[in-house]
Amino acid sequence: MPVTSREARYTANLVTLLILVSEEPVPLESLYPDSDDPWRAWRRTVALWRALSATQWFGIVDFMRMRHLGYWKGERPFSALTRDHGEPVNVGECVGFELRADSPGDPSTLNPYEVEVPYSTVVSRLLRSTAMRANGTASRMALLLTPYLRYVSDDLGTWYTSGDQKSWVETHEVLRLRLEPIDQIPETLVTDRLSSYSRLIFRDEPDQVVLTVLRQAVEDLRSWPDQLSPDSRLALSRMVQKALRGMARRQATPRRCGTPSSGSGGNCSGSWAGWRTNRWTGPGTRLRPGPCPSAGPPPRGTTPSGIPVAWPSPSSTPVGRPGRPRTVSVSPPGPS
């Protein structure tokens, strides 16, 4: 075994034991009392951990969490290690250290400490990994995307597949539709744009992504340029009308459930039965039915280590939450 691998295992075990016996958060500086630059020493140590296998690295990330606190106001900021108990992930605690890395004044951005994402999501792992590594580049990118996380969706970085077997990322599709001027794209790209619309606006439950994309579709219809085919505009118009009719129909149709809607939910006898699950049943198997959707939004399926997985859908392959095609993601996100 290489010396670096032995050092990585040795130091990871020492820090794990320290977190287990510590009743209080462990400040980063206390790990290197004799170092003039504890941040540099920490990054060197974590770089050795990141060179371990993906399972070992994300085992560390799932056990402990580096929290960067107090960087928004800049009053005695500090970073500390704590035990991870699977609670929602605060964006500021993951990337807040970058707020004052190169800027002399107070930040004039959304406060990342007011934004949280669910624990069992891809973006949660990306943020916790970034926080552990104290990665400035990834942290700055996350800070730039804070408005999206707060006002549009916490789904940042998950790969999906559609019926045409093409892979795509929801964030990229939304940003492309909103930022790509309709009057500056050639006719050859209109089909791709219509495909992006069809992937996003047909969902069982309209969310902020659907509303954002529908708003952009209305803008496209109003400013449709003459050089683009009117047939494409007609296709987009029909797509929007179909989505709106579906939303109106769902609002007017009561849900059929086996038990009354309550906090605990019940087994649903309607068309949504079976899309909720609370456990991983193994690769190549079907997920058991869970509580009625009226009990709240569905939790994401996970592997034993918390990685999102797929479950079947009659309309697309496969589906992560109602109306969302999701790819099988059985390996941790590579870049982090």
C-alpha positions as CSV (number, residue, x, y, z in Angstrom):
1,M,0.0,0.0,0.0
2,P,1.4,3.4,-0.9
3,V,2.6,5.7,1.9
4,T,0.0,8.3,1.0
5,S,-2.8,5.8,1.3
6,R,-1.6,4.7,4.7
7,E,-1.3,8.3,5.9
8,A,-4.9,9.0,4.6
9,R,-6.4,6.1,6.5
10,Y,-4.4,6.9,9.6
11,T,-5.4,10.5,9.8
12,A,-9.0,9.8,8.8
13,N,-9.3,7.3,11.6
14,L,-7.7,9.8,14.1
15,V,-10.1,12.6,13.2
16,T,-13.1,10.1,13.3
17,L,-12.2,9.1,16.8
18,L,-11.8,12.7,17.8
19,I,-15.3,13.6,16.5
20,L,-16.7,10.6,18.3
21,V,-15.4,11.6,21.7
22,S,-15.8,15.4,21.4
23,E,-18.9,16.9,22.9
24,E,-18.3,20.2,21.2
25,P,-17.4,21.1,17.5
26,V,-13.7,20.7,16.8
27,P,-12.2,24.0,15.4
28,L,-10.1,23.5,12.4
29,E,-7.2,25.5,14.0
30,S,-7.1,23.1,16.9
31,L,-6.2,20.2,14.6
32,Y,-2.9,21.9,13.7
33,P,-1.8,23.8,16.8
34,D,1.8,24.1,15.6
35,S,1.0,25.2,12.1
36,D,1.3,28.8,10.8
37,D,-1.3,28.0,8.1
38,P,-3.9,25.5,9.4
39,W,-6.1,25.9,6.3
40,R,-3.2,24.8,4.1
41,A,-2.5,21.9,6.4
42,W,-6.1,20.9,6.4
43,R,-6.4,21.0,2.6
44,R,-3.3,18.8,2.3
45,T,-4.8,16.2,4.7
46,V,-8.2,16.2,3.0
47,A,-6.5,15.9,-0.4
48,L,-5.1,12.5,0.8
49,W,-8.6,11.5,1.9
50,R,-10.1,12.4,-1.5
51,A,-7.5,10.2,-3.2
52,L,-9.1,7.2,-1.4
53,S,-11.8,5.2,-3.2
54,A,-15.2,6.9,-3.7
55,T,-16.8,4.7,-1.1
56,Q,-14.2,5.6,1.5
57,W,-14.3,9.3,0.7
58,F,-18.1,9.7,0.8
59,G,-18.1,7.5,4.0
60,I,-16.0,10.2,5.6
61,V,-18.2,13.0,4.2
62,D,-21.4,11.3,5.4
63,F,-19.9,10.8,8.9
64,M,-18.6,14.3,9.7
65,R,-19.4,17.8,8.4
66,M,-17.1,20.8,8.2
67,R,-19.2,23.9,9.0
68,H,-17.9,27.4,8.1
69,L,-19.7,29.8,10.5
70,G,-19.9,33.5,10.9
71,Y,-18.5,34.5,7.5
72,W,-21.6,36.5,6.4
73,K,-21.2,39.3,9.0
74,G,-17.5,38.7,9.3
75,E,-17.6,38.8,13.1
76,R,-15.2,36.2,14.4
77,P,-15.8,33.6,11.7
78,F,-14.5,30.1,12.3
79,S,-14.7,26.6,10.8
80,A,-15.3,23.5,12.8
81,L,-15.9,19.8,12.4
82,T,-19.0,18.2,13.8
83,R,-20.8,14.8,13.6
84,D,-23.2,14.6,10.7
85,H,-26.7,13.6,11.7
86,G,-28.3,13.8,8.3
87,E,-30.0,17.2,8.9
88,P,-30.7,19.6,6.0
89,V,-27.6,21.2,4.5
90,N,-27.0,24.9,5.0
91,V,-25.4,26.4,1.9
92,G,-23.6,29.2,3.9
93,E,-22.1,26.6,6.3
94,C,-20.6,24.8,3.3
95,V,-19.3,27.7,1.2
96,G,-19.4,30.8,3.4
97,F,-15.7,30.9,3.8
98,E,-15.4,32.1,0.2
99,L,-17.5,35.2,0.9
100,R,-14.5,37.1,2.2
101,A,-11.7,35.3,0.4
102,D,-10.9,38.1,-2.1
103,S,-13.5,40.8,-1.4
104,P,-12.5,43.6,0.9
105,G,-16.1,44.8,1.7
106,D,-19.3,43.2,2.9
107,P,-20.9,40.9,0.4
108,S,-23.9,42.2,-1.6
109,T,-25.4,38.9,-2.5
110,L,-28.2,36.6,-1.2
111,N,-27.3,35.4,2.2
112,P,-26.3,31.8,1.7
113,Y,-26.8,31.1,5.4
114,E,-30.6,31.5,4.7
115,V,-30.6,28.8,2.1
116,E,-30.9,25.1,2.9
117,V,-31.2,22.0,0.7
118,P,-32.5,18.5,1.6
119,Y,-29.9,16.1,2.9
120,S,-30.5,13.2,0.5
121,T,-29.8,15.1,-2.7
122,V,-26.9,15.3,-5.2
123,V,-26.4,19.0,-4.4
124,S,-26.2,18.1,-0.7
125,R,-23.2,15.8,-1.4
126,L,-21.6,18.3,-3.6
127,L,-21.9,21.0,-1.0
128,R,-20.7,18.8,1.9
129,S,-17.8,17.6,-0.1
130,T,-16.9,21.2,-1.1
131,A,-17.1,22.2,2.6
132,M,-14.8,19.4,3.7
133,R,-12.2,20.2,1.1
134,A,-12.5,23.9,1.6
135,N,-12.5,24.2,-2.2
136,G,-12.6,27.9,-3.1
137,T,-13.4,27.4,-6.8
138,A,-16.4,25.1,-6.2
139,S,-17.6,27.3,-3.3
140,R,-17.6,30.4,-5.5
141,M,-19.6,28.6,-8.2
142,A,-22.1,27.5,-5.5
143,L,-22.4,31.1,-4.2
144,L,-23.2,32.3,-7.8
145,L,-26.0,29.7,-8.0
146,T,-27.5,30.6,-4.6
147,P,-30.5,32.5,-6.3
148,Y,-31.3,29.3,-8.3
149,L,-31.2,27.1,-5.2
150,R,-33.4,29.5,-3.2
151,Y,-36.0,30.5,-5.8
152,V,-36.1,27.7,-8.4
153,S,-34.9,24.3,-7.3
154,D,-32.5,22.4,-5.0
155,D,-31.9,19.9,-7.8
156,L,-28.4,21.0,-8.9
157,G,-26.3,18.5,-10.8
158,T,-28.5,15.4,-11.2
159,W,-28.3,13.7,-14.5
160,Y,-31.6,12.5,-16.1
161,T,-32.6,10.5,-19.2
162,S,-35.6,11.1,-21.4
163,G,-37.5,8.7,-23.7
164,D,-35.1,9.6,-26.5
165,Q,-32.2,8.2,-24.3
166,K,-30.5,11.6,-24.1
167,S,-28.9,12.7,-20.8
168,W,-29.5,16.1,-19.4
169,V,-29.3,18.2,-16.3
170,E,-32.3,20.2,-15.1
171,T,-30.3,23.3,-14.1
172,H,-28.6,23.5,-17.5
173,E,-32.0,23.2,-19.3
174,V,-33.6,25.9,-17.2
175,L,-30.7,28.3,-17.5
176,R,-30.4,27.7,-21.2
177,L,-34.0,28.4,-21.9
178,R,-34.0,31.6,-19.8
179,L,-30.6,33.0,-21.1
180,E,-30.5,31.8,-24.7
181,P,-32.2,34.6,-26.8
182,I,-34.8,33.1,-29.1
183,D,-34.0,35.6,-31.8
184,Q,-30.3,34.5,-31.9
185,I,-30.6,30.8,-32.4
186,P,-30.6,29.0,-35.8
187,E,-33.5,26.9,-37.0
188,T,-31.4,23.8,-36.4
189,L,-31.5,24.4,-32.6
190,V,-35.2,25.0,-32.3
191,T,-35.9,21.3,-32.0
192,D,-33.5,21.1,-29.1
193,R,-35.3,24.0,-27.4
194,L,-38.7,22.4,-27.8
195,S,-37.2,19.2,-26.4
196,S,-36.0,21.1,-23.3
197,Y,-39.5,22.5,-22.8
198,S,-41.1,19.1,-23.1
199,R,-38.7,17.7,-20.5
200,L,-39.6,20.4,-17.9
201,I,-43.2,21.5,-18.1
202,F,-45.1,18.1,-17.9
203,R,-45.0,17.1,-14.3
204,D,-47.5,15.6,-11.9
205,E,-47.1,18.5,-9.6
206,P,-46.2,21.9,-11.0
207,D,-43.2,23.4,-9.1
208,Q,-41.1,26.5,-9.4
209,V,-39.2,25.0,-12.3
210,V,-42.4,24.5,-14.3
211,L,-43.6,28.1,-13.5
212,T,-40.2,29.5,-14.5
213,V,-40.1,27.6,-17.8
214,L,-43.7,28.4,-18.7
215,R,-42.9,32.1,-18.1
216,Q,-40.1,31.8,-20.6
217,A,-42.3,29.9,-23.1
218,V,-44.8,32.8,-23.0
219,E,-41.9,35.2,-23.7
220,D,-40.8,33.0,-26.6
221,L,-44.3,33.0,-28.1
222,R,-44.6,36.8,-27.8
223,S,-41.2,37.5,-29.4
224,W,-41.0,34.6,-31.9
225,P,-38.7,35.8,-34.7
226,D,-39.7,35.7,-38.4
227,Q,-36.7,33.7,-39.5
228,L,-37.8,30.7,-37.4
229,S,-40.5,28.3,-38.6
230,P,-44.1,29.1,-37.6
231,D,-44.7,25.4,-37.2
232,S,-42.2,25.3,-34.3
233,R,-44.0,28.2,-32.7
234,L,-47.3,26.3,-33.1
235,A,-45.7,23.2,-31.5
236,L,-44.6,25.3,-28.5
237,S,-48.0,26.9,-28.2
238,R,-49.8,23.5,-28.2
239,M,-47.2,22.3,-25.6
240,V,-48.0,25.2,-23.3
241,Q,-51.7,24.8,-23.7
242,K,-51.5,21.1,-22.9
243,A,-49.4,21.8,-19.8
244,L,-51.9,24.4,-18.6
245,R,-54.9,22.2,-19.2
246,G,-53.2,19.4,-17.2
247,M,-52.6,21.8,-14.3
248,A,-56.2,22.9,-14.3
249,R,-57.5,19.4,-14.5
250,R,-55.4,18.3,-11.6
251,Q,-56.6,21.2,-9.5
252,A,-60.2,20.3,-10.2
253,T,-59.9,16.5,-9.6
254,P,-59.9,15.3,-6.0
255,R,-57.2,12.8,-5.1
256,R,-58.3,9.2,-4.3
257,C,-56.6,7.8,-1.3
258,G,-57.1,4.6,0.8
259,T,-57.1,6.6,4.0
260,P,-57.8,10.3,4.8
261,S,-55.0,12.7,4.3
262,S,-53.0,13.1,7.5
263,G,-49.5,13.6,8.7
264,S,-48.8,9.9,8.5
265,G,-50.3,9.4,5.1
266,G,-51.8,6.1,3.8
267,N,-51.7,3.6,1.0
268,C,-53.0,5.4,-2.1
269,S,-55.5,3.7,-4.3
270,G,-55.2,6.3,-7.1
271,S,-52.8,6.5,-10.0
272,W,-49.9,7.6,-7.9
273,A,-49.6,4.5,-5.8
274,G,-46.1,3.2,-5.5
275,W,-44.0,6.3,-6.2
276,R,-42.9,6.8,-2.6
277,T,-40.3,4.7,-0.9
278,N,-38.4,4.8,2.3
279,R,-35.7,2.3,1.7
280,W,-33.3,1.0,-0.9
281,T,-34.4,-2.4,-2.2
282,G,-31.3,-3.2,-4.2
283,P,-30.3,-2.9,-7.9
284,G,-32.6,-4.3,-10.5
285,T,-35.6,-4.5,-8.1
286,R,-38.9,-2.6,-7.8
287,L,-39.5,-0.2,-5.0
288,R,-42.4,-0.9,-2.7
289,P,-45.4,1.4,-2.5
290,G,-45.2,4.0,0.3
291,P,-47.4,6.6,1.9
292,C,-50.0,8.5,-0.1
293,P,-48.7,11.6,-1.9
294,S,-51.1,13.8,0.0
295,A,-48.8,13.3,3.0
296,G,-46.2,15.6,1.4
297,P,-43.5,15.7,-1.3
298,P,-41.8,12.4,-2.0
299,P,-38.4,11.6,-0.5
300,R,-35.7,10.7,-2.9
301,G,-34.7,7.1,-3.2
302,T,-31.2,6.3,-2.0
303,T,-28.6,3.6,-1.9
304,P,-27.2,2.5,1.5
305,S,-24.7,5.3,1.2
306,G,-27.3,7.9,0.3
307,I,-26.8,8.1,-3.5
308,P,-29.9,8.9,-5.5
309,V,-31.3,5.9,-7.5
310,A,-34.0,5.4,-10.0
311,W,-37.4,3.7,-9.8
312,P,-39.7,2.7,-12.6
313,S,-42.3,4.8,-14.4
314,P,-44.7,4.0,-17.2
315,S,-44.0,7.2,-19.0
316,S,-40.3,7.7,-18.9
317,T,-37.3,5.7,-17.8
318,P,-36.7,6.0,-14.9
319,V,-38.3,8.6,-12.6
320,G,-37.0,10.4,-9.5
321,R,-40.0,12.3,-8.3
322,P,-43.4,12.6,-10.0
323,G,-43.0,13.7,-13.6
324,R,-39.2,13.8,-13.4
325,P,-37.2,11.3,-15.5
326,R,-34.1,10.3,-13.4
327,T,-31.0,8.4,-14.4
328,V,-29.6,5.7,-12.2
329,S,-26.8,7.3,-10.2
330,V,-24.9,4.6,-8.4
331,S,-21.6,6.3,-8.2
332,P,-20.8,9.5,-6.2
333,P,-20.4,12.8,-8.2
334,G,-17.0,12.7,-9.7
335,P,-15.8,16.3,-9.5
336,S,-16.2,16.6,-5.8
